Amino acid sequence: TQNMAEVLAAAVHARKTTIISGGTGTGKTTMLNALSAFIPEDERLITIEDAAELQLQQPHVARMETRPANIEGHGELKQRDLVKNALRMRPDRVILGECRGEEAFDMLQAMNTGHEGSMATIHANTPRDAISRLEQMLGMTGMPMTVQSIRSQIASALDLIVQLTRLSDGKRKVTSVAEVTGMEGDVIQMQEIFRFVRTGMEADGRILGHYEATGIRPRFLEDLRAMGIEFPGRYFEPGRPQE
């Protein structure tokens, strides 16, 4: 909806680190392209993908692609290699086409150390599942990290998770926008800001529903206000169908 789009656009502009979560064919790359359009034009960006699909329009974009090993087993460039190389190039943000392995550690390190507003997609079915997947990826590095330290790193790096779902009628929807708010004990805390509410199904199989706010005002509104960006209270009124 227009309200949700305005809030997400402002969050991206304000360098809120965002993960786009979804299953196969849910439109993660399309959403990443759409959100990337709200990054200011004076920032230096680096994209990392297996095959170049992102179409960022900003003037200062460097594109990096992975490369398989040659027939002799040499020359392979993995995503983790590219993330490390990208960080040496002093970008403002790194845009990772899909986070799926050990590169998650380096990406989260970057998000925590001056590359706020970086973005990535992840294969997961819910925002909580996306967090669990990141935990697994950090565990793959073989580094001696406790569960507590892994979760702490994730919680401090991420601001938003945008969940995409392909419904039974084939339509692709944003089904949840959740804010990561930190740690409580050893559990990563999240709060849902917007959600898609399914209300029924047409005879032809089309899913009926609407978007609504949960009534929770995101914590990053304070940062937006400091930048001169404010939203009417009605955007976040609970149960109110979104415009």
RAJO-V63825 format. One record per helix or strand of 2 or more residues. SS is the DSSP state (H for helix, E for strand). FROM is the first residue (numbers start at 1). LEN is the number of residues. If there is no record, write none. Layout:
# RAJO-V63825
SS,FROM,LEN
SS,FROM,LEN
This chain:
# RAJO-V63825
H,2,12
E,18,5
H,28,9
E,45,5
E,61,5
H,79,10
E,93,4
H,103,10
E,119,5
H,127,13
H,147,11
E,160,7
E,172,13
E,187,15
E,207,7
H,221,6
H,233,4
